[in-house]
């Protein structure tokens, strides 16, 4: 009976979430930002900084970061639009060169595009690329702005949560609710800080590697890797594709392009498959298969934002399920660690 109720609840929440996507996504992003900035607020409170000054500072800094990223994407997209015909020509030349090198060129010594059905490589125009990039960046700017407003109101509401709990719940219920909230705050805060630091390290090292090889738009690629890594597992892999394509289109030397590709793959393996799995896994405690499924499912419902929110939401569900004896077995089933470790954490 309990399993049926939980499954029906999940289906109902999923259906409602799909309808209310535009409302819920900035709200949930604001909550994630709340978990991220809580340590900073506590630090400033300990230094007796007025809360109103803290809130204003957070909003100003947040808007500056969002606007700065938007301006970077805007400037780089215009440069990319201007250079796209050159990249297309270089790509065709590279294909001809590789065809002769590996022995599958036609009689004219060129890559047989019709035979391999690749005659439409990079068919898009520069205007289409710039329009898509600008449209996407404007949508992200609006989403981040709304998330910052939700963050501000969440910070103000959090001060009165304890008083409302005392008025509304019994001591036992209040204690359980507070325990669940504290577990979620602790795990999400630690996970998001580790995720942010690893994403920053991945982005910086990617940008440095591209700069060392004199790859065009190296700052854009570093920023792309930083942002894409918030989509667990998939984001950093997808972000590598345009970097590698530009490398093979730009460099005349196949060895240089292959060397940069190898270096970028090694950088990703070190940061993601080692460091992130080592340090963030204990705060998620969810089976990797279920994580991938939740990323795909929420991605189909909410797009890229859903993929970003998938891991925090599934980790939150694990904590909530473990907090009730009737559903504790479900938390053990989806957990990626031993039962006693889950109990100690929750």
C-alpha positions as CSV (number, residue, x, y, z in Angstrom):
1,X,0.0,0.0,0.0
2,X,2.8,2.4,0.9
3,X,4.6,1.7,-2.3
4,X,1.5,2.4,-4.3
5,X,0.9,5.7,-2.5
6,X,4.5,6.8,-3.1
7,X,4.4,5.9,-6.8
8,X,1.1,7.7,-7.3
9,X,2.5,10.7,-5.5
10,X,5.5,10.7,-7.8
11,X,3.4,10.5,-10.9
12,X,1.1,13.3,-9.7
13,X,4.1,15.5,-8.8
14,X,5.6,14.8,-12.2
15,X,2.5,15.7,-14.1
16,X,2.0,18.9,-12.1
17,X,5.7,19.8,-12.6
18,X,5.5,19.5,-16.3
19,X,2.6,21.9,-16.4
20,X,4.1,24.4,-14.0
21,X,7.6,24.2,-15.4
22,X,8.1,28.0,-15.8
23,X,7.0,28.7,-12.3
24,X,8.8,25.8,-10.4
25,X,12.2,25.9,-12.1
26,X,13.3,29.4,-10.9
27,X,11.8,28.6,-7.4
28,X,13.9,25.4,-7.2
29,X,17.0,27.1,-8.5
30,X,16.5,29.8,-5.8
31,X,16.3,27.1,-3.2
32,X,19.6,25.6,-4.5
33,X,21.2,29.0,-4.3
34,X,19.9,29.3,-0.7
35,X,21.7,26.1,0.3
36,X,24.8,27.4,-1.5
37,X,25.0,30.8,0.2
38,X,23.9,29.8,3.7
39,X,27.5,29.3,4.9
40,X,28.4,32.8,3.7
41,X,25.4,34.3,5.5
42,X,26.3,32.5,8.7
43,X,29.9,33.8,8.4
44,X,28.7,37.4,7.9
45,X,26.2,37.0,10.8
46,X,29.1,35.9,13.0
47,X,30.9,39.1,12.0
48,X,27.8,41.2,12.9
49,X,27.1,42.3,9.4
50,X,23.5,43.6,9.1
51,X,21.2,41.2,7.3
52,X,19.9,43.9,5.0
53,X,23.4,44.7,3.9
54,X,24.1,40.9,3.3
55,X,21.0,40.6,1.2
56,X,21.8,43.6,-0.9
57,X,25.4,42.4,-1.4
58,X,24.3,38.9,-2.5
59,X,21.8,40.3,-5.0
60,X,24.3,42.8,-6.5
61,X,27.1,40.2,-6.7
62,X,24.7,37.6,-8.1
63,X,23.4,40.0,-10.8
64,X,27.0,41.0,-11.7
65,X,28.0,37.4,-12.2
66,X,24.9,36.6,-14.3
67,X,25.3,39.7,-16.4
68,X,29.0,39.1,-16.8
69,X,28.4,35.6,-18.1
70,X,25.7,36.8,-20.4
71,X,28.0,39.5,-21.9
72,X,30.8,36.9,-22.3
73,X,28.4,34.6,-24.2
74,X,27.1,37.5,-26.3
75,X,30.6,38.7,-27.3
76,X,31.9,35.2,-28.1
77,X,28.8,34.3,-30.1
78,X,29.3,37.3,-32.4
79,X,32.9,36.2,-32.9
80,X,31.9,32.7,-33.6
81,X,29.3,33.9,-36.2
82,X,32.1,35.8,-37.9
83,X,34.4,32.9,-38.0
84,X,31.9,30.1,-38.8
85,X,32.5,30.2,-42.6
86,X,36.2,29.9,-42.0
87,X,35.6,26.9,-39.8
88,X,33.4,25.3,-42.4
89,X,36.1,25.7,-45.0
90,X,38.8,24.4,-42.7
91,X,36.5,21.4,-41.8
92,X,36.2,20.5,-45.5
93,X,40.0,20.9,-46.0
94,X,40.6,18.8,-42.9
95,X,38.3,16.0,-44.1
96,X,40.1,16.0,-47.5
97,X,43.5,15.8,-45.7
98,X,42.4,13.0,-43.4
99,X,40.8,11.1,-46.3
100,X,44.1,11.1,-48.1
101,X,46.0,10.2,-44.9
102,X,43.8,7.2,-44.1
103,X,43.2,6.1,-47.7
104,X,39.5,6.7,-48.2
105,X,39.7,9.7,-50.6
106,X,38.0,9.6,-54.0
107,X,39.8,9.8,-57.4
108,X,40.2,13.6,-57.0
109,X,42.0,13.1,-53.7
110,X,39.1,14.5,-51.7
111,X,36.7,13.3,-49.0
112,X,33.7,11.6,-50.7
113,X,31.0,13.5,-48.8
114,X,28.1,12.0,-50.8
115,X,29.2,8.4,-50.2
116,X,29.5,9.0,-46.4
117,X,26.4,11.2,-46.3
118,X,28.3,14.1,-44.8
119,X,27.9,16.6,-47.5
120,X,25.9,18.8,-45.2
121,X,28.6,19.2,-42.5
122,X,28.0,22.4,-40.6
123,X,25.2,23.6,-42.8
124,X,24.0,26.3,-40.5
125,X,24.7,29.9,-41.1
126,X,26.5,32.3,-38.7
127,X,23.2,34.2,-38.2
128,X,21.4,31.1,-37.1
129,X,24.2,30.2,-34.6
130,X,24.2,33.7,-33.2
131,X,20.4,33.8,-33.0
132,X,20.3,30.5,-31.2
133,X,23.1,31.4,-28.7
134,X,21.6,34.8,-28.0
135,X,18.1,33.4,-27.5
136,X,19.3,30.7,-25.1
137,X,21.5,33.2,-23.2
138,X,18.6,35.6,-22.8
139,X,16.3,32.8,-21.5
140,X,19.0,31.8,-19.0
141,X,19.4,35.5,-17.9
142,X,15.7,35.7,-17.2
143,X,15.7,32.4,-15.3
144,X,18.7,33.4,-13.2
145,X,17.2,36.8,-12.4
146,X,14.0,35.1,-11.2
147,X,16.0,32.6,-9.2
148,X,17.8,35.5,-7.5
149,X,14.5,37.1,-6.5
150,X,13.3,33.7,-5.1
151,X,16.6,33.4,-3.2
152,X,16.0,36.8,-1.6
153,X,12.5,36.0,-0.4
154,X,13.6,32.5,0.7
155,X,16.3,34.1,2.9
156,X,13.8,36.4,4.5
157,X,11.2,33.6,5.0
158,X,13.8,31.3,6.6
159,X,14.1,33.6,9.6
160,X,10.5,33.0,10.6
161,X,10.3,29.2,9.8
162,X,11.0,28.1,13.4
163,X,8.3,30.4,14.8
164,X,5.8,29.0,12.3
165,X,6.7,25.5,13.1
166,X,6.1,26.1,16.8
167,X,2.7,27.5,16.1
168,X,1.6,24.8,13.6
169,X,3.1,21.4,14.7
170,X,3.3,19.3,17.8
171,X,6.8,18.9,19.4
172,X,7.3,15.5,17.9
173,X,6.3,16.5,14.4
174,X,8.3,19.7,14.7
175,X,11.4,17.7,15.7
176,X,11.1,15.3,12.8
177,X,10.4,18.1,10.4
178,X,13.4,20.1,11.6
179,X,15.6,17.0,11.4
180,X,14.6,16.4,7.8
181,X,15.2,20.0,6.9
182,X,18.6,20.1,8.6
183,X,19.7,16.9,6.8
184,X,18.6,18.3,3.5
185,X,20.4,21.6,4.1
186,X,23.6,19.9,5.2
187,X,23.8,17.5,2.4
188,X,22.8,20.0,-0.3
189,X,25.1,22.6,1.0
190,X,28.1,20.3,1.0
191,X,27.2,18.8,-2.4
192,X,26.7,22.1,-4.1
193,X,29.9,23.6,-2.7
194,X,31.9,20.5,-3.8
195,X,30.1,20.6,-7.2
196,X,30.9,24.3,-7.6
197,X,34.5,24.0,-6.7
198,X,35.0,21.0,-9.0
199,X,33.2,22.7,-11.8
200,X,35.4,25.8,-11.3
201,X,38.5,23.6,-11.4
202,X,37.3,21.8,-14.5
203,X,36.5,25.1,-16.3
204,X,39.8,26.8,-15.3
205,X,42.0,23.8,-16.4
206,X,40.0,23.4,-19.6
207,X,40.5,27.1,-20.4
208,X,44.2,26.8,-19.6
209,X,44.7,23.8,-21.8
210,X,42.9,25.4,-24.7
211,X,44.9,28.6,-24.2
212,X,48.2,26.6,-24.3
213,X,47.2,25.2,-27.6
214,X,46.0,28.6,-28.9
215,X,42.5,27.3,-29.5
216,X,40.0,30.0,-30.5
217,X,37.4,31.0,-27.8
218,X,39.3,29.3,-25.0
219,X,37.6,31.5,-22.4
220,X,34.2,30.5,-23.8
221,X,35.1,26.8,-23.6
222,X,36.2,27.1,-20.0
223,X,33.0,28.9,-19.1
224,X,31.0,26.2,-21.0
225,X,32.7,23.4,-19.1
226,X,32.1,25.2,-15.8
227,X,28.3,25.6,-16.4
228,X,27.8,22.2,-18.2
229,X,29.3,20.2,-15.3
230,X,26.3,21.1,-13.1
231,X,24.4,18.6,-15.3
232,X,25.8,15.4,-13.6
233,X,27.7,13.0,-15.8
234,X,26.3,14.1,-19.1
235,X,27.0,17.9,-19.2
236,X,30.8,17.7,-19.2
237,X,30.8,15.1,-22.0
238,X,28.4,17.1,-24.2
239,X,30.5,20.2,-23.6
240,X,33.6,18.5,-24.9
241,X,32.1,17.9,-28.4
242,X,32.2,21.5,-29.8
243,X,35.7,22.0,-28.3
244,X,37.0,19.0,-30.1
245,X,35.3,19.9,-33.3
246,X,36.8,23.4,-33.3
247,X,40.2,21.9,-32.5
248,X,40.1,19.6,-35.5
249,X,38.8,22.4,-37.7
250,X,41.3,25.0,-36.6
251,X,44.5,23.0,-36.3
252,X,46.2,21.9,-39.5
253,X,48.2,19.3,-37.5
254,X,46.2,16.2,-36.7
255,X,48.7,15.5,-33.9
256,X,48.0,18.8,-32.2
257,X,44.2,18.3,-32.4
258,X,44.6,14.8,-31.1
259,X,46.9,15.9,-28.3
260,X,44.5,18.6,-27.1
261,X,41.6,16.1,-27.3
262,X,43.5,13.6,-25.2
263,X,44.4,16.3,-22.7
264,X,40.8,17.5,-22.3
265,X,39.6,13.9,-21.8
266,X,42.2,13.3,-19.1
267,X,41.3,16.6,-17.4
268,X,37.6,15.5,-17.3
269,X,38.5,12.1,-16.0
270,X,40.5,13.5,-13.2
271,X,38.0,16.1,-12.1
272,X,34.8,14.2,-12.7
273,X,35.4,10.5,-12.6
274,X,37.9,10.8,-9.7
275,X,37.5,14.0,-7.7
276,X,33.8,14.5,-8.0
277,X,32.9,10.9,-7.4
278,X,35.2,10.8,-4.4
279,X,34.0,13.9,-2.6
280,X,30.4,14.4,-3.6
281,X,29.2,10.8,-3.7
282,X,28.8,10.6,0.1
283,X,26.4,13.5,0.1
284,X,24.2,12.1,-2.7
285,X,24.0,8.4,-1.6
286,X,21.9,7.4,-4.6
287,X,22.6,4.6,-7.1
288,X,24.4,5.9,-10.2
289,X,21.8,4.1,-12.4
290,X,19.0,6.0,-10.7
291,X,20.9,9.2,-11.0
292,X,21.2,8.8,-14.7
293,X,17.5,7.9,-15.0
294,X,16.5,10.9,-13.0
295,X,18.7,13.2,-15.1
296,X,17.0,11.8,-18.3
297,X,13.5,11.9,-16.9
298,X,13.7,15.5,-15.5
299,X,15.5,16.5,-18.7
300,X,12.6,15.4,-20.7
301,X,10.2,17.3,-18.5
302,X,12.1,20.5,-17.7
303,X,15.0,20.5,-20.3
304,X,18.5,21.5,-19.2
305,X,17.3,23.0,-15.9
306,X,15.6,19.7,-15.0
307,X,18.9,17.9,-15.7
308,X,20.6,20.3,-13.4
309,X,18.0,19.8,-10.6
310,X,17.9,16.0,-10.9
311,X,20.6,15.1,-8.4
312,X,19.6,17.5,-5.6
313,X,15.9,16.4,-6.0
314,X,16.7,12.6,-5.9
315,X,19.0,13.1,-2.9
316,X,16.3,15.1,-1.2
317,X,13.8,12.3,-1.9
318,X,16.2,9.8,-0.3
319,X,16.4,11.8,2.9
320,X,12.6,12.3,3.1
321,X,12.0,8.6,2.5
322,X,14.4,7.6,5.2
323,X,12.7,9.9,7.7
324,X,9.6,7.7,7.9
325,X,9.6,4.1,9.0
326,X,7.0,3.1,6.4
327,X,9.2,4.3,3.5
328,X,12.6,3.7,5.0
329,X,13.1,0.5,3.0
330,X,12.7,2.5,-0.2
331,X,15.5,4.8,0.9
332,X,17.8,1.7,1.5
333,X,16.9,0.4,-2.0
334,X,17.9,3.5,-3.8
335,X,20.9,4.3,-1.6
336,X,24.4,3.7,-2.9
337,X,26.0,3.0,0.5
338,X,25.5,0.5,3.3
339,X,22.4,0.8,5.5
340,X,24.3,1.8,8.7
341,X,26.1,4.6,6.8
342,X,22.7,5.9,5.6
343,X,21.4,5.8,9.2
344,X,24.3,7.6,10.5
345,X,24.0,10.4,7.9
346,X,20.2,10.8,8.1
